[in-house]
Amino acid sequence: MKARRILAILAILVVCVPIAFIVTILLSPLWSWIEATYGIESIGHSGPSDWCFYVVYGVLNALVLAIIRVYFRPI
């Protein structure tokens, strides 16, 4: 049972990588606004900075794991 749960969590983490990449690119206007407003280097000539991807990836994982915990917890 524990091995199955660990494999499910690892699968979620792997599946979230391409989704986070796409969402990070789609949020380019937000990153530009953050850079212009707060002066935090967030967008460059090659796209959003690494920290932008990490933030989106972390938020996405937290949301998915929270949803799974709420809707699929044992009764």
mmCIF file of the N, C-alpha and C atoms, coordinates in Angstrom:
data_MODEL
# 
_entry.id   MODEL 
# 
loop_
_atom_site.group_PDB 
_atom_site.id 
_atom_site.type_symbol 
_atom_site.label_atom_id 
_atom_site.label_alt_id 
_atom_site.label_comp_id 
_atom_site.label_asym_id 
_atom_site.label_entity_id 
_atom_site.label_seq_id 
_atom_site.pdbx_PDB_ins_code 
_atom_site.Cartn_x 
_atom_site.Cartn_y 
_atom_site.Cartn_z 
_atom_site.occupancy 
_atom_site.B_iso_or_equiv 
_atom_site.pdbx_formal_charge 
_atom_site.auth_seq_id 
_atom_site.auth_comp_id 
_atom_site.auth_asym_id 
_atom_site.auth_atom_id 
_atom_site.pdbx_PDB_model_num 
ATOM 1   N N  . MET A 1 1  ? 0.822   -1.203 0.000   1.00 0.00 ? 1  MET A N  1 
ATOM 2   C CA . MET A 1 1  ? 0.000   0.000  0.000   1.00 0.00 ? 1  MET A CA 1 
ATOM 3   C C  . MET A 1 1  ? 0.864   1.265  0.000   1.00 0.00 ? 1  MET A C  1 
ATOM 4   N N  . LYS A 1 2  ? 1.921   1.271  0.846   1.00 0.00 ? 2  LYS A N  1 
ATOM 5   C CA . LYS A 1 2  ? 2.785   2.456  0.884   1.00 0.00 ? 2  LYS A CA 1 
ATOM 6   C C  . LYS A 1 2  ? 3.553   2.637  -0.414  1.00 0.00 ? 2  LYS A C  1 
ATOM 7   N N  . ALA A 1 3  ? 4.014   1.542  -0.994  1.00 0.00 ? 3  ALA A N  1 
ATOM 8   C CA . ALA A 1 3  ? 4.755   1.631  -2.250  1.00 0.00 ? 3  ALA A CA 1 
ATOM 9   C C  . ALA A 1 3  ? 3.859   2.185  -3.350  1.00 0.00 ? 3  ALA A C  1 
ATOM 10  N N  . ARG A 1 4  ? 2.616   1.789  -3.341  1.00 0.00 ? 4  ARG A N  1 
ATOM 11  C CA . ARG A 1 4  ? 1.662   2.295  -4.337  1.00 0.00 ? 4  ARG A CA 1 
ATOM 12  C C  . ARG A 1 4  ? 1.444   3.800  -4.182  1.00 0.00 ? 4  ARG A C  1 
ATOM 13  N N  . ARG A 1 5  ? 1.348   4.251  -2.942  1.00 0.00 ? 5  ARG A N  1 
ATOM 14  C CA . ARG A 1 5  ? 1.163   5.678  -2.679  1.00 0.00 ? 5  ARG A CA 1 
ATOM 15  C C  . ARG A 1 5  ? 2.392   6.477  -3.101  1.00 0.00 ? 5  ARG A C  1 
ATOM 16  N N  . ILE A 1 6  ? 3.574   5.953  -2.819  1.00 0.00 ? 6  ILE A N  1 
ATOM 17  C CA . ILE A 1 6  ? 4.818   6.628  -3.204  1.00 0.00 ? 6  ILE A CA 1 
ATOM 18  C C  . ILE A 1 6  ? 4.930   6.714  -4.729  1.00 0.00 ? 6  ILE A C  1 
ATOM 19  N N  . LEU A 1 7  ? 4.598   5.633  -5.414  1.00 0.00 ? 7  LEU A N  1 
ATOM 20  C CA . LEU A 1 7  ? 4.625   5.652  -6.881  1.00 0.00 ? 7  LEU A CA 1 
ATOM 21  C C  . LEU A 1 7  ? 3.623   6.652  -7.448  1.00 0.00 ? 7  LEU A C  1 
ATOM 22  N N  . ALA A 1 8  ? 2.465   6.754  -6.831  1.00 0.00 ? 8  ALA A N  1 
ATOM 23  C CA . ALA A 1 8  ? 1.466   7.724  -7.289  1.00 0.00 ? 8  ALA A CA 1 
ATOM 24  C C  . ALA A 1 8  ? 1.968   9.153  -7.118  1.00 0.00 ? 8  ALA A C  1 
ATOM 25  N N  . ILE A 1 9  ? 2.600   9.441  -6.002  1.00 0.00 ? 9  ILE A N  1 
ATOM 26  C CA . ILE A 1 9  ? 3.134   10.783 -5.765  1.00 0.00 ? 9  ILE A CA 1 
ATOM 27  C C  . ILE A 1 9  ? 4.267   11.089 -6.739  1.00 0.00 ? 9  ILE A C  1 
ATOM 28  N N  . LEU A 1 10 ? 5.129   10.123 -6.989  1.00 0.00 ? 10 LEU A N  1 
ATOM 29  C CA . LEU A 1 10 ? 6.203   10.328 -7.965  1.00 0.00 ? 10 LEU A CA 1 
ATOM 30  C C  . LEU A 1 10 ? 5.643   10.561 -9.367  1.00 0.00 ? 10 LEU A C  1 
ATOM 31  N N  . ALA A 1 11 ? 4.594   9.844  -9.718  1.00 0.00 ? 11 ALA A N  1 
ATOM 32  C CA . ALA A 1 11 ? 3.962   10.047 -11.021 1.00 0.00 ? 11 ALA A CA 1 
ATOM 33  C C  . ALA A 1 11 ? 3.391   11.452 -11.126 1.00 0.00 ? 11 ALA A C  1 
ATOM 34  N N  . ILE A 1 12 ? 2.781   11.925 -10.058 1.00 0.00 ? 12 ILE A N  1 
ATOM 35  C CA . ILE A 1 12 ? 2.230   13.283 -10.054 1.00 0.00 ? 12 ILE A CA 1 
ATOM 36  C C  . ILE A 1 12 ? 3.348   14.309 -10.245 1.00 0.00 ? 12 ILE A C  1 
ATOM 37  N N  . LEU A 1 13 ? 4.451   14.121 -9.541  1.00 0.00 ? 13 LEU A N  1 
ATOM 38  C CA . LEU A 1 13 ? 5.567   15.055 -9.658  1.00 0.00 ? 13 LEU A CA 1 
ATOM 39  C C  . LEU A 1 13 ? 6.131   15.087 -11.076 1.00 0.00 ? 13 LEU A C  1 
ATOM 40  N N  . VAL A 1 14 ? 6.192   13.940 -11.718 1.00 0.00 ? 14 VAL A N  1 
ATOM 41  C CA . VAL A 1 14 ? 6.717   13.867 -13.089 1.00 0.00 ? 14 VAL A CA 1 
ATOM 42  C C  . VAL A 1 14 ? 5.743   14.491 -14.083 1.00 0.00 ? 14 VAL A C  1 
ATOM 43  N N  . VAL A 1 15 ? 4.463   14.228 -13.915 1.00 0.00 ? 15 VAL A N  1 
ATOM 44  C CA . VAL A 1 15 ? 3.459   14.766 -14.844 1.00 0.00 ? 15 VAL A CA 1 
ATOM 45  C C  . VAL A 1 15 ? 3.349   16.288 -14.721 1.00 0.00 ? 15 VAL A C  1 
ATOM 46  N N  . CYS A 1 16 ? 3.605   16.814 -13.538 1.00 0.00 ? 16 CYS A N  1 
ATOM 47  C CA . CYS A 1 16 ? 3.497   18.260 -13.333 1.00 0.00 ? 16 CYS A CA 1 
ATOM 48  C C  . CYS A 1 16 ? 4.625   19.052 -13.999 1.00 0.00 ? 16 CYS A C  1 
ATOM 49  N N  . VAL A 1 17 ? 5.727   18.408 -14.359 1.00 0.00 ? 17 VAL A N  1 
ATOM 50  C CA . VAL A 1 17 ? 6.856   19.134 -14.950 1.00 0.00 ? 17 VAL A CA 1 
ATOM 51  C C  . VAL A 1 17 ? 6.478   19.801 -16.274 1.00 0.00 ? 17 VAL A C  1 
ATOM 52  N N  . PRO A 1 18 ? 5.955   19.080 -17.274 1.00 0.00 ? 18 PRO A N  1 
ATOM 53  C CA . PRO A 1 18 ? 5.618   19.770 -18.522 1.00 0.00 ? 18 PRO A CA 1 
ATOM 54  C C  . PRO A 1 18 ? 4.464   20.757 -18.369 1.00 0.00 ? 18 PRO A C  1 
ATOM 55  N N  . ILE A 1 19 ? 3.538   20.440 -17.483 1.00 0.00 ? 19 ILE A N  1 
ATOM 56  C CA . ILE A 1 19 ? 2.423   21.367 -17.251 1.00 0.00 ? 19 ILE A CA 1 
ATOM 57  C C  . ILE A 1 19 ? 2.948   22.668 -16.650 1.00 0.00 ? 19 ILE A C  1 
ATOM 58  N N  . ALA A 1 20 ? 3.855   22.564 -15.689 1.00 0.00 ? 20 ALA A N  1 
ATOM 59  C CA . ALA A 1 20 ? 4.439   23.756 -15.073 1.00 0.00 ? 20 ALA A CA 1 
ATOM 60  C C  . ALA A 1 20 ? 5.235   24.569 -16.090 1.00 0.00 ? 20 ALA A C  1 
ATOM 61  N N  . PHE A 1 21 ? 5.938   23.895 -16.992 1.00 0.00 ? 21 PHE A N  1 
ATOM 62  C CA . PHE A 1 21 ? 6.692   24.605 -18.028 1.00 0.00 ? 21 PHE A CA 1 
ATOM 63  C C  . PHE A 1 21 ? 5.751   25.416 -18.913 1.00 0.00 ? 21 PHE A C  1 
ATOM 64  N N  . ILE A 1 22 ? 4.671   24.804 -19.356 1.00 0.00 ? 22 ILE A N  1 
ATOM 65  C CA . ILE A 1 22 ? 3.710   25.490 -20.230 1.00 0.00 ? 22 ILE A CA 1 
ATOM 66  C C  . ILE A 1 22 ? 3.048   26.656 -19.495 1.00 0.00 ? 22 ILE A C  1 
ATOM 67  N N  . VAL A 1 23 ? 2.639   26.430 -18.257 1.00 0.00 ? 23 VAL A N  1 
ATOM 68  C CA . VAL A 1 23 ? 1.987   27.497 -17.485 1.00 0.00 ? 23 VAL A CA 1 
ATOM 69  C C  . VAL A 1 23 ? 2.962   28.645 -17.233 1.00 0.00 ? 23 VAL A C  1 
ATOM 70  N N  . THR A 1 24 ? 4.227   28.334 -16.981 1.00 0.00 ? 24 THR A N  1 
ATOM 71  C CA . THR A 1 24 ? 5.227   29.383 -16.762 1.00 0.00 ? 24 THR A CA 1 
ATOM 72  C C  . THR A 1 24 ? 5.371   30.259 -17.999 1.00 0.00 ? 24 THR A C  1 
ATOM 73  N N  . ILE A 1 25 ? 5.406   29.649 -19.162 1.00 0.00 ? 25 ILE A N  1 
ATOM 74  C CA . ILE A 1 25 ? 5.502   30.423 -20.413 1.00 0.00 ? 25 ILE A CA 1 
ATOM 75  C C  . ILE A 1 25 ? 4.244   31.257 -20.609 1.00 0.00 ? 25 ILE A C  1 
ATOM 76  N N  . LEU A 1 26 ? 3.088   30.682 -20.322 1.00 0.00 ? 26 LEU A N  1 
ATOM 77  C CA . LEU A 1 26 ? 1.835   31.420 -20.489 1.00 0.00 ? 26 LEU A CA 1 
ATOM 78  C C  . LEU A 1 26 ? 1.713   32.593 -19.516 1.00 0.00 ? 26 LEU A C  1 
ATOM 79  N N  . LEU A 1 27 ? 2.414   32.512 -18.396 1.00 0.00 ? 27 LEU A N  1 
ATOM 80  C CA . LEU A 1 27 ? 2.385   33.591 -17.410 1.00 0.00 ? 27 LEU A CA 1 
ATOM 81  C C  . LEU A 1 27 ? 3.454   34.655 -17.651 1.00 0.00 ? 27 LEU A C  1 
ATOM 82  N N  . SER A 1 28 ? 4.020   34.697 -18.842 1.00 0.00 ? 28 SER A N  1 
ATOM 83  C CA . SER A 1 28 ? 5.049   35.693 -19.153 1.00 0.00 ? 28 SER A CA 1 
ATOM 84  C C  . SER A 1 28 ? 4.610   37.130 -18.892 1.00 0.00 ? 28 SER A C  1 
ATOM 85  N N  . PRO A 1 29 ? 3.366   37.507 -19.208 1.00 0.00 ? 29 PRO A N  1 
ATOM 86  C CA . PRO A 1 29 ? 2.955   38.872 -18.854 1.00 0.00 ? 29 PRO A CA 1 
ATOM 87  C C  . PRO A 1 29 ? 3.016   39.141 -17.345 1.00 0.00 ? 29 PRO A C  1 
ATOM 88  N N  . LEU A 1 30 ? 2.680   38.155 -16.541 1.00 0.00 ? 30 LEU A N  1 
ATOM 89  C CA . LEU A 1 30 ? 2.777   38.314 -15.089 1.00 0.00 ? 30 LEU A CA 1 
ATOM 90  C C  . LEU A 1 30 ? 4.218   38.509 -14.666 1.00 0.00 ? 30 LEU A C  1 
ATOM 91  N N  . TRP A 1 31 ? 5.132   37.714 -15.220 1.00 0.00 ? 31 TRP A N  1 
ATOM 92  C CA . TRP A 1 31 ? 6.547   37.845 -14.866 1.00 0.00 ? 31 TRP A CA 1 
ATOM 93  C C  . TRP A 1 31 ? 7.093   39.204 -15.297 1.00 0.00 ? 31 TRP A C  1 
ATOM 94  N N  . SER A 1 32 ? 6.656   39.693 -16.455 1.00 0.00 ? 32 SER A N  1 
ATOM 95  C CA . SER A 1 32 ? 7.086   41.029 -16.907 1.00 0.00 ? 32 SER A CA 1 
ATOM 96  C C  . SER A 1 32 ? 6.582   42.101 -15.956 1.00 0.00 ? 32 SER A C  1 
ATOM 97  N N  . TRP A 1 33 ? 5.348   41.957 -15.500 1.00 0.00 ? 33 TRP A N  1 
ATOM 98  C CA . TRP A 1 33 ? 4.776   42.928 -14.567 1.00 0.00 ? 33 TRP A CA 1 
ATOM 99  C C  . TRP A 1 33 ? 5.528   42.906 -13.239 1.00 0.00 ? 33 TRP A C  1 
ATOM 100 N N  . ILE A 1 34 ? 5.847   41.709 -12.751 1.00 0.00 ? 34 ILE A N  1 
ATOM 101 C CA . ILE A 1 34 ? 6.595   41.592 -11.498 1.00 0.00 ? 34 ILE A CA 1 
ATOM 102 C C  . ILE A 1 34 ? 7.961   42.258 -11.636 1.00 0.00 ? 34 ILE A C  1 
ATOM 103 N N  . GLU A 1 35 ? 8.614   42.050 -12.777 1.00 0.00 ? 35 GLU A N  1 
ATOM 104 C CA . GLU A 1 35 ? 9.927   42.658 -12.991 1.00 0.00 ? 35 GLU A CA 1 
ATOM 105 C C  . GLU A 1 35 ? 9.821   44.188 -13.055 1.00 0.00 ? 35 GLU A C  1 
ATOM 106 N N  . ALA A 1 36 ? 8.814   44.684 -13.766 1.00 0.00 ? 36 ALA A N  1 
ATOM 107 C CA . ALA A 1 36 ? 8.659   46.137 -13.894 1.00 0.00 ? 36 ALA A CA 1 
ATOM 108 C C  . ALA A 1 36 ? 8.241   46.781 -12.574 1.00 0.00 ? 36 ALA A C  1 
ATOM 109 N N  . THR A 1 37 ? 7.407   46.119 -11.811 1.00 0.00 ? 37 THR A N  1 
ATOM 110 C CA . THR A 1 37 ? 6.879   46.697 -10.578 1.00 0.00 ? 37 THR A CA 1 
ATOM 111 C C  . THR A 1 37 ? 7.849   46.593 -9.416  1.00 0.00 ? 37 THR A C  1 
ATOM 112 N N  . TYR A 1 38 ? 8.430   45.422 -9.229  1.00 0.00 ? 38 TYR A N  1 
ATOM 113 C CA . TYR A 1 38 ? 9.244   45.177 -8.047  1.00 0.00 ? 38 TYR A CA 1 
ATOM 114 C C  . TYR A 1 38 ? 10.741  45.127 -8.318  1.00 0.00 ? 38 TYR A C  1 
ATOM 115 N N  . GLY A 1 39 ? 11.130  45.131 -9.584  1.00 0.00 ? 39 GLY A N  1 
ATOM 116 C CA . GLY A 1 39 ? 12.546  45.110 -9.927  1.00 0.00 ? 39 GLY A CA 1 
ATOM 117 C C  . GLY A 1 39 ? 13.209  43.758 -9.729  1.00 0.00 ? 39 GLY A C  1 
ATOM 118 N N  . ILE A 1 40 ? 12.409  42.704 -9.597  1.00 0.00 ? 40 ILE A N  1 
ATOM 119 C CA . ILE A 1 40 ? 12.947  41.352 -9.438  1.00 0.00 ? 40 ILE A CA 1 
ATOM 120 C C  . ILE A 1 40 ? 13.173  40.783 -10.831 1.00 0.00 ? 40 ILE A C  1 
ATOM 121 N N  . GLU A 1 41 ? 14.387  40.365 -11.097 1.00 0.00 ? 41 GLU A N  1 
ATOM 122 C CA . GLU A 1 41 ? 14.714  39.811 -12.415 1.00 0.00 ? 41 GLU A CA 1 
ATOM 123 C C  . GLU A 1 41 ? 13.899  38.540 -12.633 1.00 0.00 ? 41 GLU A C  1 
ATOM 124 N N  . SER A 1 42 ? 12.924  38.603 -13.534 1.00 0.00 ? 42 SER A N  1 
ATOM 125 C CA . SER A 1 42 ? 12.056  37.449 -13.727 1.00 0.00 ? 42 SER A CA 1 
ATOM 126 C C  . SER A 1 42 ? 11.884  37.057 -15.185 1.00 0.00 ? 42 SER A C  1 
ATOM 127 N N  . ILE A 1 43 ? 12.234  37.926 -16.102 1.00 0.00 ? 43 ILE A N  1 
ATOM 128 C CA . ILE A 1 43 ? 12.093  37.583 -17.518 1.00 0.00 ? 43 ILE A CA 1 
ATOM 129 C C  . ILE A 1 43 ? 13.313  38.101 -18.255 1.00 0.00 ? 43 ILE A C  1 
ATOM 130 N N  . GLY A 1 44 ? 13.816  37.277 -19.140 1.00 0.00 ? 44 GLY A N  1 
ATOM 131 C CA . GLY A 1 44 ? 14.992  37.653 -19.902 1.00 0.00 ? 44 GLY A CA 1 
ATOM 132 C C  . GLY A 1 44 ? 14.773  37.431 -21.380 1.00 0.00 ? 44 GLY A C  1 
ATOM 133 N N  . HIS A 1 45 ? 15.837  37.441 -22.129 1.00 0.00 ? 45 HIS A N  1 
ATOM 134 C CA . HIS A 1 45 ? 15.717  37.289 -23.580 1.00 0.00 ? 45 HIS A CA 1 
ATOM 135 C C  . HIS A 1 45 ? 15.311  35.869 -23.974 1.00 0.00 ? 45 HIS A C  1 
ATOM 136 N N  . SER A 1 46 ? 15.537  34.907 -23.083 1.00 0.00 ? 46 SER A N  1 
ATOM 137 C CA . SER A 1 46 ? 15.193  33.523 -23.408 1.00 0.00 ? 46 SER A CA 1 
ATOM 138 C C  . SER A 1 46 ? 13.947  33.028 -22.675 1.00 0.00 ? 46 SER A C  1 
ATOM 139 N N  . GLY A 1 47 ? 13.235  33.918 -22.024 1.00 0.00 ? 47 GLY A N  1 
ATOM 140 C CA . GLY A 1 47 ? 12.010  33.531 -21.341 1.00 0.00 ? 47 GLY A CA 1 
ATOM 141 C C  . GLY A 1 47 ? 12.090  33.788 -19.851 1.00 0.00 ? 47 GLY A C  1 
ATOM 142 N N  . PRO A 1 48 ? 11.131  33.251 -19.110 1.00 0.00 ? 48 PRO A N  1 
ATOM 143 C CA . PRO A 1 48 ? 11.113  33.455 -17.654 1.00 0.00 ? 48 PRO A CA 1 
ATOM 144 C C  . PRO A 1 48 ? 12.328  32.829 -16.970 1.00 0.00 ? 48 PRO A C  1 
ATOM 145 N N  . SER A 1 49 ? 12.691  33.382 -15.845 1.00 0.00 ? 49 SER A N  1 
ATOM 146 C CA . SER A 1 49 ? 13.819  32.865 -15.062 1.00 0.00 ? 49 SER A CA 1 
ATOM 147 C C  . SER A 1 49 ? 13.473  31.513 -14.456 1.00 0.00 ? 49 SER A C  1 
ATOM 148 N N  . ASP A 1 50 ? 14.499  30.841 -13.978 1.00 0.00 ? 50 ASP A N  1 
ATOM 149 C CA . ASP A 1 50 ? 14.297  29.526 -13.371 1.00 0.00 ? 50 ASP A CA 1 
ATOM 150 C C  . ASP A 1 50 ? 13.384  29.589 -12.158 1.00 0.00 ? 50 ASP A C  1 
ATOM 151 N N  . TRP A 1 51 ? 13.520  30.664 -11.354 1.00 0.00 ? 51 TRP A N  1 
ATOM 152 C CA . TRP A 1 51 ? 12.718  30.729 -10.153 1.00 0.00 ? 51 TRP A CA 1 
ATOM 153 C C  . TRP A 1 51 ? 11.225  30.805 -10.483 1.00 0.00 ? 51 TRP A C  1 
ATOM 154 N N  . CYS A 1 52 ? 10.881  31.370 -11.632 1.00 0.00 ? 52 CYS A N  1 
ATOM 155 C CA . CYS A 1 52 ? 9.467   31.427 -12.041 1.00 0.00 ? 52 CYS A CA 1 
ATOM 156 C C  . CYS A 1 52 ? 8.931   30.015 -12.256 1.00 0.00 ? 52 CYS A C  1 
ATOM 157 N N  . PHE A 1 53 ? 9.731   29.174 -12.916 1.00 0.00 ? 53 PHE A N  1 
ATOM 158 C CA . PHE A 1 53 ? 9.329   27.785 -13.120 1.00 0.00 ? 53 PHE A CA 1 
ATOM 159 C C  . PHE A 1 53 ? 9.184   27.071 -11.781 1.00 0.00 ? 53 PHE A C  1 
ATOM 160 N N  . TYR A 1 54 ? 10.123  27.280 -10.875 1.00 0.00 ? 54 TYR A N  1 
ATOM 161 C CA . TYR A 1 54 ? 10.073  26.607 -9.584  1.00 0.00 ? 54 TYR A CA 1 
ATOM 162 C C  . TYR A 1 54 ? 8.835   27.021 -8.783  1.00 0.00 ? 54 TYR A C  1 
ATOM 163 N N  . VAL A 1 55 ? 8.485   28.288 -8.851  1.00 0.00 ? 55 VAL A N  1 
ATOM 164 C CA . VAL A 1 55 ? 7.291   28.760 -8.146  1.00 0.00 ? 55 VAL A CA 1 
ATOM 165 C C  . VAL A 1 55 ? 6.038   28.100 -8.726  1.00 0.00 ? 55 VAL A C  1 
ATOM 166 N N  . VAL A 1 56 ? 5.916   28.105 -10.051 1.00 0.00 ? 56 VAL A N  1 
ATOM 167 C CA . VAL A 1 56 ? 4.746   27.493 -10.685 1.00 0.00 ? 56 VAL A CA 1 
ATOM 168 C C  . VAL A 1 56 ? 4.703   26.001 -10.394 1.00 0.00 ? 56 VAL A C  1 
ATOM 169 N N  . TYR A 1 57 ? 5.834   25.327 -10.469 1.00 0.00 ? 57 TYR A N  1 
ATOM 170 C CA . TYR A 1 57 ? 5.902   23.890 -10.200 1.00 0.00 ? 57 TYR A CA 1 
ATOM 171 C C  . TYR A 1 57 ? 5.494   23.589 -8.761  1.00 0.00 ? 57 TYR A C  1 
ATOM 172 N N  . GLY A 1 58 ? 5.979   24.373 -7.826  1.00 0.00 ? 58 GLY A N  1 
ATOM 173 C CA . GLY A 1 58 ? 5.626   24.174 -6.419  1.00 0.00 ? 58 GLY A CA 1 
ATOM 174 C C  . GLY A 1 58 ? 4.151   24.401 -6.144  1.00 0.00 ? 58 GLY A C  1 
ATOM 175 N N  . VAL A 1 59 ? 3.611   25.470 -6.706  1.00 0.00 ? 59 VAL A N  1 
ATOM 176 C CA . VAL A 1 59 ? 2.189   25.757 -6.515  1.00 0.00 ? 59 VAL A CA 1 
ATOM 177 C C  . VAL A 1 59 ? 1.325   24.675 -7.154  1.00 0.00 ? 59 VAL A C  1 
ATOM 178 N N  . LEU A 1 60 ? 1.697   24.258 -8.341  1.00 0.00 ? 60 LEU A N  1 
ATOM 179 C CA . LEU A 1 60 ? 0.949   23.214 -9.040  1.00 0.00 ? 60 LEU A CA 1 
ATOM 180 C C  . LEU A 1 60 ? 0.969   21.902 -8.255  1.00 0.00 ? 60 LEU A C  1 
ATOM 181 N N  . ASN A 1 61 ? 2.129   21.507 -7.761  1.00 0.00 ? 61 ASN A N  1 
ATOM 182 C CA . ASN A 1 61 ? 2.220   20.294 -6.954  1.00 0.00 ? 61 ASN A CA 1 
ATOM 183 C C  . ASN A 1 61 ? 1.412   20.409 -5.671  1.00 0.00 ? 61 ASN A C  1 
ATOM 184 N N  . ALA A 1 62 ? 1.491   21.545 -5.017  1.00 0.00 ? 62 ALA A N  1 
ATOM 185 C CA . ALA A 1 62 ? 0.724   21.733 -3.790  1.00 0.00 ? 62 ALA A CA 1 
ATOM 186 C C  . ALA A 1 62 ? -0.774  21.630 -4.052  1.00 0.00 ? 62 ALA A C  1 
ATOM 187 N N  . LEU A 1 63 ? -1.228  22.240 -5.140  1.00 0.00 ? 63 LEU A N  1 
ATOM 188 C CA . LEU A 1 63 ? -2.654  22.164 -5.471  1.00 0.00 ? 63 LEU A CA 1 
ATOM 189 C C  . LEU A 1 63 ? -3.096  20.742 -5.785  1.00 0.00 ? 63 LEU A C  1 
ATOM 190 N N  . VAL A 1 64 ? -2.330  20.054 -6.597  1.00 0.00 ? 64 VAL A N  1 
ATOM 191 C CA . VAL A 1 64 ? -2.705  18.687 -6.976  1.00 0.00 ? 64 VAL A CA 1 
ATOM 192 C C  . VAL A 1 64 ? -2.697  17.770 -5.761  1.00 0.00 ? 64 VAL A C  1 
ATOM 193 N N  . LEU A 1 65 ? -1.669  17.847 -4.939  1.00 0.00 ? 65 LEU A N  1 
ATOM 194 C CA . LEU A 1 65 ? -1.604  16.984 -3.764  1.00 0.00 ? 65 LEU A CA 1 
ATOM 195 C C  . LEU A 1 65 ? -2.690  17.331 -2.748  1.00 0.00 ? 65 LEU A C  1 
ATOM 196 N N  . ALA A 1 66 ? -3.037  18.617 -2.617  1.00 0.00 ? 66 ALA A N  1 
ATOM 197 C CA . ALA A 1 66 ? -4.123  19.003 -1.714  1.00 0.00 ? 66 ALA A CA 1 
ATOM 198 C C  . ALA A 1 66 ? -5.466  18.475 -2.218  1.00 0.00 ? 66 ALA A C  1 
ATOM 199 N N  . ILE A 1 67 ? -5.686  18.562 -3.512  1.00 0.00 ? 67 ILE A N  1 
ATOM 200 C CA . ILE A 1 67 ? -6.933  18.049 -4.077  1.00 0.00 ? 67 ILE A CA 1 
ATOM 201 C C  . ILE A 1 67 ? -7.024  16.540 -3.875  1.00 0.00 ? 67 ILE A C  1 
ATOM 202 N N  . ILE A 1 68 ? -5.942  15.849 -4.101  1.00 0.00 ? 68 ILE A N  1 
ATOM 203 C CA . ILE A 1 68 ? -5.943  14.395 -3.902  1.00 0.00 ? 68 ILE A CA 1 
ATOM 204 C C  . ILE A 1 68 ? -6.189  14.057 -2.437  1.00 0.00 ? 68 ILE A C  1 
ATOM 205 N N  . ARG A 1 69 ? -5.573  14.793 -1.560  1.00 0.00 ? 69 ARG A N  1 
ATOM 206 C CA . ARG A 1 69 ? -5.757  14.521 -0.124  1.00 0.00 ? 69 ARG A CA 1 
ATOM 207 C C  . ARG A 1 69 ? -7.197  14.759 0.313   1.00 0.00 ? 69 ARG A C  1 
ATOM 208 N N  . VAL A 1 70 ? -7.829  15.795 -0.216  1.00 0.00 ? 70 VAL A N  1 
ATOM 209 C CA . VAL A 1 70 ? -9.202  16.109 0.183   1.00 0.00 ? 70 VAL A CA 1 
ATOM 210 C C  . VAL A 1 70 ? -10.196 15.127 -0.419  1.00 0.00 ? 70 VAL A C  1 
ATOM 211 N N  . TYR A 1 71 ? -10.074 14.827 -1.694  1.00 0.00 ? 71 TYR A N  1 
ATOM 212 C CA . TYR A 1 71 ? -11.092 14.039 -2.368  1.00 0.00 ? 71 TYR A CA 1 
ATOM 213 C C  . TYR A 1 71 ? -10.870 12.531 -2.291  1.00 0.00 ? 71 TYR A C  1 
ATOM 214 N N  . PHE A 1 72 ? -9.666  12.095 -2.033  1.00 0.00 ? 72 PHE A N  1 
ATOM 215 C CA . PHE A 1 72 ? -9.405  10.660 -2.044  1.00 0.00 ? 72 PHE A CA 1 
ATOM 216 C C  . PHE A 1 72 ? -8.946  10.104 -0.708  1.00 0.00 ? 72 PHE A C  1 
ATOM 217 N N  . ARG A 1 73 ? -9.197  10.842 0.364   1.00 0.00 ? 73 ARG A N  1 
ATOM 218 C CA . ARG A 1 73 ? -8.797  10.319 1.671   1.00 0.00 ? 73 ARG A CA 1 
ATOM 219 C C  . ARG A 1 73 ? -9.764  9.208  2.096   1.00 0.00 ? 73 ARG A C  1 
ATOM 220 N N  . PRO A 1 74 ? -9.245  8.268  2.820   1.00 0.00 ? 74 PRO A N  1 
ATOM 221 C CA . PRO A 1 74 ? -10.110 7.168  3.270   1.00 0.00 ? 74 PRO A CA 1 
ATOM 222 C C  . PRO A 1 74 ? -11.125 7.649  4.297   1.00 0.00 ? 74 PRO A C  1 
ATOM 223 N N  . ILE A 1 75 ? -12.269 7.044  4.264   1.00 0.00 ? 75 ILE A N  1 
ATOM 224 C CA . ILE A 1 75 ? -13.360 7.450  5.164   1.00 0.00 ? 75 ILE A CA 1 
ATOM 225 C C  . ILE A 1 75 ? -13.244 6.701  6.478   1.00 0.00 ? 75 ILE A C  1 
# 
